[in-house]
Amino acid sequence: MGYRVVVAGATGNVGREMLNILAERQFPVDEIAVLASRKSLGTEVSFGDKTLKTKDLATFDFSGWDMALFAIGSDATKEYAPKAAKAGCVVIDNSSLYRYDPEVPLIVPEVNADAIEGYSKKNIIANPNCSTAQMVVALKPLHDRARIKRVVVSTYQSVSGSGKEGIDELWDQTKSIYNPVDDKPAKKFTKQIAFNVIPHIDVFMEDGSTKEEWKMVVETKKIVDPSIKVTATCVRVPVFVGHAESINIEFEDHLDEAEARDILREAPGVMVVDKREDGGYVTPIECVGDFATFISRIRQDSTIDNGINLWCVSDNLRKGAALNAVQIAELLGNRVLKKG
Ligand SMILES: NC(=O)c1ccc[n+]([C@@H]2O[C@H](COP(=O)([O-])OP(=O)(O)OC[C@H]3O[C@@H](n4cnc5c(N)ncnc54)[C@H](OP(=O)(O)O)[C@@H]3O)[C@@H](O)[C@H]2O)c1
């Protein structure tokens, strides 16, 4: 016996990837419903070798469904997640709406799987921000060994992190630069994204940081350890899929680079590719479609007592969103619902 699973936002980047991953990982599905907005009613999406037609989320009855993977943005989530949860269907949500709610667990299964026990307070589980998810997979095993004091991270985030419109804007703008009669001014992003980088993701906060940067700070504390200090600079780059991060970590205890490399090699969800030669590291384009978080350029930071630098790359639509959500669904199934 398997599960009755809903994917809400099935026409979006993350929703489509959720369907791919549920099929790839042979999640025990008895029945699946794919939902989107009314305007997409009947749109066909793929699930393994099947083609499914989307239904309207607004009129969907969640009663009798075991779990719903949501990837529809905060506004729609606010309206529909409580309805699903009330009907007894556990929501695994990709938006930021519930991430900071103390009654909702925020889970990266490789890091804090035990937090799943708290799901029943609201029948909702939150999935972290894409840039946080890949970073904490790398931080956790190092923290367990040498206690992280402080993290300084700069991100290089792909346009798919801002949805379908972000992908279209990079594509159209790149073409328009080669064909200047067809000008495509910035719309989704605040400045030209083609052949450029933009140090601004999400809205500005009072202290001058952006909300994306704030999310990395707060989510790392909730998922790994509230004592870890994080300072982040988040940058949008003209890459379609795959986020990269340059991470500097300061530890309480000494950790040399060889041991850090060995720890990361054994860590769940991590793949170390770190040859000190031309091309001996992973770039975003190479991580697309992969499950792993890739770590390269592991080296001592000689400017502080206990410091390590590394380069972290992952598919933001997978570990940063859809894969993590499916891993949470697996965890929920194995530990709580126990049907599959
Ligand atoms: N992309 C990432 O790397 C990433 C990472 C972590 C979290 N997330 C989060 O995941 C969510 C989806 O992101 P995305 O990149 O997949 O966006 P997207 O490509 O723009 O897709 C949005 C999806 O939500 C649906 N939707 C929007 N409003 C709706 C409504 N009122 N009722 C029903 N369906 C509605 C859309 O349906 P229609 O096609 O019918 O409009 C579409 O299926 C967002 O909350 C985002 O913050 C994304």
The ligand as a Gaussian input file, in Angstrom:
#p B3LYP/6-31G(d) Opt

LIG

0 1
 N       13.060000      27.799000      -7.614000
 C       13.757000      27.522000      -6.517000
 O       14.993000      27.332000      -6.524000
 C       13.057000      27.432000      -5.212000
 C       13.764000      26.975000      -4.127000
 C       13.131000      26.884000      -2.899000
 C       11.809000      27.238000      -2.808000
 N       11.129000      27.692000      -3.897000
 C        9.727000      28.049000      -3.726000
 O        8.887000      27.141000      -4.450000
 C        7.730000      27.822000      -4.890000
 C        7.529000      27.667000      -6.393000
 O        8.687000      28.147000      -7.075000
 P        8.875000      27.891000      -8.644000
 O       10.278000      28.273000      -8.906000
 O        8.410000      26.523000      -9.036000
 O        7.853000      28.974000      -9.271000
 P        7.183000      28.971000     -10.719000
 O        8.026000      28.231000     -11.699000
 O        6.860000      30.385000     -11.004000
 O        5.812000      28.135000     -10.531000
 C        4.799000      28.572000      -9.669000
 C        3.721000      27.492000      -9.568000
 O        2.751000      27.884000      -8.595000
 C        1.459000      27.851000      -9.183000
 N        0.627000      28.901000      -8.579000
 C        0.973000      30.181000      -8.338000
 N       -0.066000      30.827000      -7.771000
 C       -1.087000      29.942000      -7.662000
 C       -2.417000      29.991000      -7.170000
 N       -2.946000      31.121000      -6.671000
 N       -3.151000      28.873000      -7.223000
 C       -2.658000      27.739000      -7.724000
 N       -1.403000      27.609000      -8.215000
 C       -0.626000      28.700000      -8.176000
 C        1.706000      28.101000     -10.651000
 O        0.603000      27.652000     -11.398000
 P        0.254000      28.324000     -12.835000
 O        1.268000      27.782000     -13.810000
 O       -1.132000      27.857000     -13.090000
 O        0.383000      29.814000     -12.643000
 C        2.953000      27.259000     -10.865000
 O        2.603000      25.899000     -10.966000
 C        7.899000      29.274000      -4.407000
 O        7.284000      29.376000      -3.142000
 C        9.384000      29.412000      -4.246000
 O        9.731000      30.407000      -3.329000
 C       11.720000      27.769000      -5.105000

